[in-house]
């Protein structure tokens, strides 16, 4: 019986370590600091991490006092010199009516940025879906799930 418990414990530890290995690693301090400097005073950046092993794509999770503040933060990120391809993944209201959000963006590459600056930027079509999931109002970049798939 002890052998079964030990093998189960070893399997559990291995499974947990594999799960944590696939989770996003924290972004470097200089990137996190740059993202926090762009944030309005009423935005709290809780987490900044790499996405899928990338060293230029980041996920930002945070909180704000209202939706308009999140919108201002998105604009600041979109127009910054260091980041681009800003995408609001999700915004949810907590019990107090304050939004928490997830934003995906990329760090701009170095020298190529100046070469690409002469090209006209492609028009970006913003798409946000307003959904009710588990009784909570959610704004997200993906279409709302149908009632049958929930």
N, C-alpha and C positions, 0 to 999 in steps of 0.2 A: 504494500500500500504506500509506503514511503517513496518507493521508486516512481510510482505514478505521480505523486505530488511534486517531486523534484522535476520530472520531465515536463509536467504541466507548467511549473513555475518558469523553467527555462524557455519553453515555447511562448509563454506570455511575455516575458522580458524581450525576447527576440521580436515578437509582433509589435510591441510598443515602440521599440527602438526603430523598427522599419517605418512605423507610422510617423514618428517624429522626424525621421530623415527626409520624408517627402514634404513635410510642412515647409512653408516659406522661411528662409533664413532672414534674420534682421538685416536691414539695409545699413551701409556704412554710416557712421556718425555725421560725416559731412553732407551726405544726401538728406538724412533725416533733418538736420539743422536747416538746410536750404528750404526744405518743404515747410518747416515750421515758420520760417521767416516770411514766406509768402502768405501764410494764413492770417486772416483777420484776427483781431484780439479775442473775439468771442468763439473762435474755433479751437478745440482741443484735439491735437493729433495723438491718438492713443497708440497706434502701431504702424510701422512702415517696414515692409518686408519684400524680398525678391519674389518673383513669380516664376514657378516652374524651372528653377535653376538658372534663370537669366541673370545677367549682371547689369542689365539696363532697364528692365521692366519691373515696376513696383506696384504694390497694393498699399493704399493708405486707408486706414480705418480711423474714424474720429467722431467727434460730437460738436454740435453748434447750438446757438441759441434759437435760430430759426432757419427756415429753408432759404431765405434770401441771402443769408450769410454763406451758406454752402454754395449757392450760385456765384457769389462774389469770389469765393475761393477757387472755384472751377475756372472762372475767367482769369484770375491771377496766374493760375498754373498754365492755362492755355497760352497766355501771352508772355510767359517767362522766357528768358534766354536759355535756360538749362533743361527744360522739360517740354515734351510735346505728346501728341496722341492721348490727350486727357479724355477719360471716359468715366462717367458716373455709373457705377454698377448697381448701387442700391442706396436708397435713403428710406429710413423707417422712423416713425415717431415713437418715443418712449411713453411711459405712463403719464409723464408731465407735459407731453406735447412737444418735446424738444427732439430735433432730428439727430439721428446717428447715421453715418454714411460710410460707403466704401467707394474709393476712386482708384482706377487703374491708370497708369501713365508710364511713359518711357523717358529715359534720360536722353537728351539729344547727343548725337555723335559729335566729336570734336571738329576737325577741319572741314568735314563735308557740309556742315551747317552753313558756312559762308558761301560755298559754291551753290547750294540749293536756294539761298536767299533771293537770287535773281528770278527764280521760277515762281510763277503765280501759284499760291496755295490753292489746293482743291477745296471746293465748298464742302463744309461738313454739315450733314443733316442731323440735327439733334433729335433723338427719339427717346422719349421717356414714357413708360407705361405705368398707369395708376392701377394697382391691383389690391384686392382684399384677400389676404392669406391668413388663415387661422384666426379670422376676426380682426386682424390688424391691417391698417392701411399702409401700403408699401409702394414706393416709386422705384422702378428698376429699368434697366436698359433692355431686358428681354421681355417678350410678350408674356402676358399673364397666363398661368396654367389654367387649363379648363377645369370645370368642376368635377368632371369624370376622372381626371388624373390625380386629383389630390387625395 
